[in-house]
Amino acid sequence: MPRAVRIHETGGPEVLKLEEVDVPAPGPGEVRLRQTACGVNFTDIYTRTGLYPAQLPCIPGREGVGVIDAVGEGVSGWQAGDRVSYASVSGAYAGARVIAAHHLVRLPDGIGDVTAAAITLRGLTAHMLLHAVHPVRAGEPILVHAAAGGVGLILAQWAAALGAEVIGTVSTEEKATLARAHGSAHVIVGRDADVPRQVAEITGGRMVGVVYDAIGRETFVGSLDSLARRGHLVCYGQASGPIPPIAIQELGTRGSLTVTRPMLGDYIADPQERADMAADLFARVAGGEIRVRADHVYAFEEVARAHADLEAGRTTGSVVLTLEG
């Protein structure tokens, strides 16, 4: 019988329990996957801790990779043996699962399972941020927080390829070296760094037109202070905790700023749009424009350690969990 990680109560990494589960035959419009890998993301931590409410017990994880082994009634375009991935669909921490076919992304032969688990959700997020939420322009200075993280490394490389001048922030000198090698032209180091002051020095006082911020509470005010007039703060995560309320008029007095909180699921809901985004992502990876870092790969049994390491900031790049499939 296949196994899955389940949460029966919210809490620390210790609430992640590896259990045997029954996986039914796929129903109409569904396929059954034999899964080989899944991405471990901060959204999984938010589910585990209860920051993102979920009906318990639940199987966490929102990004998986596998092979179709059964196809339900009415499914077209997919067959047993197809290699696929998906993002923003709950229940990924499982050796096998049933999923609606319209969520699937077809994997090219040149993209391995661990690579796919490292980039499907994170790469599609980067695409969303750079092309839809705030389309970056050549020569534009931008600020990317957590530039050595899973999304950050992809985001910075992609933005640099589009001609943007990337300013990255990281917590350590080790991460700074990694960020510089992956698209960040300038790197601000340290959790206590005066980011707005250094942004002003780097840009000659122009500041930046957009801040991509996955950290949340700790960086929110500094992100606002780093923006130029009519700048955009894109909050796509909250690793340090929820962002406090802000009076709407404060955005006006700070220079007519905008703040947005995009959710990937809303940008990949259309299967054709998602397929086009994925094709662009995979082509850039295959062409070497985006180099994938998946240095932190954990076995299924190590899921609690994977969560603890990601939460504590001990990882760089993407974090991947290998499943028995």
N, C-alpha and C positions, 0 to 999 in steps of 0.2 A: 504494500500500500504506500502511495506517495506521502511525503512529509511536507509540512508547512510550518512557518513561524506564526504563532497566534498570540494575541494580547487579550487577556481576560480582565485586566485592570490597568489603569494608567499609572505611570511611575518611571523609574530609572531603567537602565538596560536589563536589569534582572527580571523584568516582567515579560521579556521576549521568550516564549516557550516553543520548543521544537516538538511537534506532535504529528501523529499520523492523521490523514484526512481522507475522506471519500471524495473522489472526483467523478461526477456523473458524465454520461454521454452528452455531447453538445446538443442543444435545442435548436429550433429554427433561427437562422441568422448567426449562429455561433460556431466556433471551432474549439477543439481541445488542443492545448499545447503541452508538449513535453519540454519543460523549461531547463535551460542550461546556466543562465546567469541573470542577475538583476542588479540594477544600480541601487546604491544606498545614498539617500539624499536627506537634506534637512527636513523636508516635508514629512519623512518617515519618523523623524524625531518628534516633530510637532504632533503627529498622530499618537505616538507612544506616550507623550507627556500629557496629552489632553488639550493642548493648545488648539489643535484642529479636532473638534468633536467627531467621534465615530461611534457607531453602534457596536458594543462589545458583546461577545468576543469578535475580534476582527483579525484579518491577515493584513499586515502593513505592506508598504512598498507600492510605488507607482510607476515602475519602469522595468520591463522584463524582456528577455530574449529567449527564443526557443524554436522548436520545430512542430509544425502542425501534424498531429497524428490521427485526427478524426474531424470530419466536416459535417455540420448540421444541415438540415433541410433548408433549401432556398439560398444557400451561400454560393456565390459565383465569383470567379477570379482567384480562388484559393483552393489548394488541394493538399492532401497528405504529403509530407516531405518538404514543403515550403519553409524556408528559414525566414523568421519574422522578428520584429521587435515592436514595442508599443510604449507610450508615455502617457502620464496623467490618467491612469486607470488603476484603481485600488486593487490590492490583493496579489502583488507581485512576488512576495516571499514564499514561493511554493514550487515544489518539484514538478507539479502538473496543475493545470487550471483550465477552466472554461472561460472564454472571453468572446464578446461580440466581434464579429469579423470586421466591422467597419472601423475598429480602432487600430487595425494592424498596419505596420509599415514593412514593405518588402526589403530584405537585406541583400545587397549585392555580394557576389562571391568574395570580393577583396576585403570585406569588412568582417573580421572574426567576432566570435560571440562576446568575448570580454570587451573588445573595442566597442561593439554595439551597445553593450550595457553601460559603458563609460560615456557614451556621447548621445544616445537617443534623446533623453529628456534634457540633458544639459545643452547639447548642440541645438536642439529645437528652441530652447529658451534663448540662447544667444541670437539665433536667427530672428526670433520675435522681437527681442530688445533692439537690435541694430537696424532692422528693416521695417518694422511695423510700429513699435511704440515710440521710438525716436530715430528716424533714419539719419545715420551719421553722414557727415560730409567730409570730403577730403580737406585736410588742413585744420579741421575742427579739433580743439583740445577737449578731451573728455576725461572724466574721473571714474575709475573702476575700483570699487572697494573689493577686498578679498581677491586680489588679482592672481593669487596662487592657488585658489580653490578650484573646484570642479568646473563651475560655469566660468569663473574668472579667467582661467587660462585660455579657454576657447574664445570667450568674448574679447579679450585683449588681442589675441592673434588675428581674429576676424576683423576687428575694428582697424587694426594696423594695416591689414591688407586692403581695406577700403580707403586708406589714406589718412585716418584720424591720428592725432597725436595723443597717445594713451598715457595718462598718469594713473599708476596703480598704487594701491595701499596694501601693505602686508604687515604681519606682526613681528617677523624676525628677519635677520639678515640672510638666513638660509633661504627663506621664501622669497626674499628680494632678488637673489641670484636667479631663482627659477622664473620669477615674473619678468625680469629683464630679458631672459632668453626666449620668452614667449609673448612678445608683442608690446610690453610696457616700455616706452621710451624714457619715462621717469618713474621712480619708485619712492614712495613715502613709507618709512619704516617705523613701526612701534605703535602699540595700542594707545599710547598717550601723546602721540605726535599732534602738533598743531596743524591739522590738515589745511584749513583755509589759508593760513599764513604761507605755507609752502606752495599751495596752488597759486597764490598771488605772485610769489617769487618766480615760479616756473613760467607762468603765462604773462609776466610783465604787467600784472594788475588786471588783465582782461577777464580772469576767472574762466569757468567752463560753461558750456551751453547745456550739458547734461551730466548728471551723476547717476551711475548705475550702482545701486546700494542693496546688497543682500544681508547686511549686518543688522540694521534696524535701530533699536533703541539707542545704542551707544554712539552711533554715527549720524543720527538724524539731523541734529542741529548743525553739526559741522558740515554736513552735506548741503544744507540750505545756504550756509555761509560761503560755500565754495562756488555758488552759481552766479553767473553773469545775469544782467537784467534780462527778463523774459526766459530764464533758464528752466530746465525740466528736471525734477527729481523723480527718478524711477525706482520705487521701492519694490523689489521683487523677492525679498526674503526678510527674515527677522531672526537671524541666528543668535543675536544677543538679547532678544526679548521683544515683546510687542511695542510698537511705536506709540508714544503718548498722543493724546488729542492735541490738535492745533487749531487756533482760531482762524477762520477762513480769511479774515481781513489781514492777518499777518503776512499772508502770501503776497498781497497787494503792496503792503508797505516795504517788503523786502525787494521789490523790483518786478512785480507782476509775475511771480513764479507759478509753476504748476507742479502738482504732486500726483502721481498715479501709482496704483498697485495692480499691475497686470497679472493675470492667471493664465498659464500656458494653455489649459484646457479650452479656453475661449478663443484661442488663436489657431488651434489645430482641430477644431470640431468638424470642419469640412474636410472629407477624406482627400479630395484632389489638392486642396491647398496644403494639407499636411504632407502629401506625397511629393509635391513640388519643393517644399521646404527641406524635406529629408534628402531628396535627390541633390539639392544644392549643397547641403551639409556633407553628404558622403563623397561628392565629387571633390570638394575642397580637402577633405581628409585624404582621399586617394591620391590627389595631386600634391600632397605635402604642404599645402598652404596652412592647414591646421594640423599640428602635431598633438597626438592624444597621449596624455599621461594617465596611466592606470597603474600606479605603483603600489596601491593598497588593495590587494585582492585577498578576500577572506573566504574560507570554507563555510558551508552552511552552518556548521556547529559553532562557528566563531561570530555569529551575528551580534551577540551582546558586546563583544570587544570592538567590532566594527562601529557600532553606535557610540560606544564610549570614546573611541579615538576621534571620530568625526566631531562629536560634541565638544571635546576638549581642545580641538584645534591641532591635533597631532598628525593630521593628514594634509597632503597636497594633491592637487589634481582630483581625479575621480576615484570614488570608492565603489568597489564591486564585490558582490557576494556570488560565489559559484554554487550552483545547485546540482543535485544528482541527476536531474533530467529524466 
